[in-house]
Amino acid sequence: METTERDRAIQALQTLPEHATLDDAIERLCFIAKIEEGLRQSDARELISQEEVKKQFLS
């Protein structure tokens, strides 16, 4: 059975400490979303070389 986005969100929130705030929860979910998007881009070969990133930051 495939894990849904909702299931992954619930799992991520359940790992937060009891005293976690809403901001902590939002930060965790955004972090996971960014990681998943990066992995999707990598799988799709939508990559930028390290040299290209350096050029963009230095210009």
DOZA-557573 format. One record per residue: residue in three letters; x, y, z of N, C-alpha, C in turn. Coordinates in steps of 0.2 Angstrom, whole numbers, padded with zeros to 4 digits, always signed. Atoms other than C-alpha are relative to their C-alpha. Last residue first. Layout:
DOZA-557573
ALAXYZXYZXYZ ...
//
This chain:
DOZA-557573
SER+0002-0005+0005+0135+0187-0054-0004+0006+0003 LEU-0005-0005+0001+0144+0177-0041-0001+0006-0005 PHE-0001-0004-0006+0129+0168-0035+0005+0005-0001 GLN+0006-0004-0002+0123+0163-0052+0001+0004+0006 LYS+0000-0006+0005+0141+0158-0058-0006+0004+0002 LYS-0005-0005-0002+0143+0147-0042-0001+0006-0005 VAL+0003-0003-0006+0126+0138-0046+0005+0006+0002 GLU+0005-0005+0002+0132+0135-0064-0003+0004+0007 GLU-0003-0005+0003+0148+0127-0057-0005+0006-0002 GLN-0003-0004-0005+0139+0116-0045+0003+0006-0003 SER-0007+0002-0002+0129+0109-0060+0002+0005+0006 ILE-0004-0005+0002+0110+0112-0061+0007-0001+0003 LEU-0006-0002-0004+0099+0097-0061+0003+0006-0002 GLU+0001-0007+0000+0082+0093-0068+0005+0003+0005 ARG-0006-0003+0003+0087+0075-0071-0001+0007-0001 ALA+0002-0002+0007+0069+0069-0068+0006+0003-0003 ASP+0002+0005+0004+0075+0059-0053-0001+0002-0007 SER-0006+0004+0001+0085+0074-0046-0002-0006-0005 GLN-0004-0003+0005+0070+0085-0048+0006-0004-0002 ARG+0004+0000+0007+0059+0073-0039+0004+0003-0005 LEU+0000+0007+0002+0072+0071-0025-0003-0001-0007 GLY-0007+0001+0003+0073+0090-0024+0001-0007-0002 GLU+0000-0003+0007+0054+0091-0023+0007-0001-0002 GLU+0004+0004+0005+0054+0078-0009+0000+0003-0007 ILE-0004+0006+0001+0067+0087+0001-0003-0004-0005 LYS-0006-0002+0004+0058+0104-0001+0004-0006-0002 ALA+0002-0002+0007+0042+0096+0005+0005+0002-0005 ILE+0002+0007+0003+0050+0088+0020-0002+0001-0007 PHE-0006+0003+0001+0057+0105+0025+0000-0007-0004 CYS-0004-0003+0005+0041+0113+0023+0006-0003-0002 LEU+0004+0002+0006+0032+0100+0034+0003+0004-0006 ARG-0001+0007+0002+0045+0102+0047-0003-0002-0006 GLU-0007+0001+0002+0044+0121+0047+0002-0007-0002 ILE+0000-0003+0007+0025+0121+0048+0007-0001-0003 ALA+0003+0005+0004+0026+0109+0063+0000+0003-0007 ASP-0004+0006+0000+0039+0120+0072-0003-0005-0005 ASP-0005-0002+0004+0028+0136+0068+0005-0006-0001 LEU+0003+0000+0007+0013+0127+0075+0006+0002-0005 THR+0005-0005+0002+0023+0124+0091-0002-0001-0007 ALA-0001-0003+0006+0032+0109+0098-0006+0005-0002 HIS+0001-0007-0001+0030+0105+0117+0001+0004-0007 GLU+0006-0002-0003+0026+0087+0114-0001+0008+0000 PRO+0001+0001-0007+0041+0084+0103-0006+0003+0002 LEU-0002-0006-0003+0039+0082+0084-0001-0001+0008 THR-0007+0001-0003+0039+0064+0078+0002+0006+0003 GLN+0000+0004-0006+0020+0064+0076+0007-0001+0003 LEU+0003-0003-0005+0020+0078+0064+0001-0004+0007 ALA-0004-0005-0001+0031+0069+0052-0002+0004+0006 GLN-0006+0003-0003+0020+0054+0053+0006+0005+0002 ILE+0002+0003-0007+0005+0064+0050+0006-0003+0003 ALA+0000-0006-0004+0013+0073+0035-0002-0002+0007 ARG-0006-0002-0001+0018+0056+0027+0000+0007+0005 ASP-0003+0004-0004+0001+0050+0029+0007+0002+0002 ARG+0004-0001-0007-0007+0065+0021+0003-0004+0005 GLU-0003-0006-0003+0006+0064+0007-0003+0001+0007 THR+0002-0006+0003+0000+0046+0004+0003+0006+0003 THR+0001-0005-0005+0010+0030+0008-0002+0007-0003 GLU-0004-0006+0001+0007+0017-0005-0002+0005+0005 MET+0004-0006+0000+0000+0000+0000+0004+0006+0000 
//
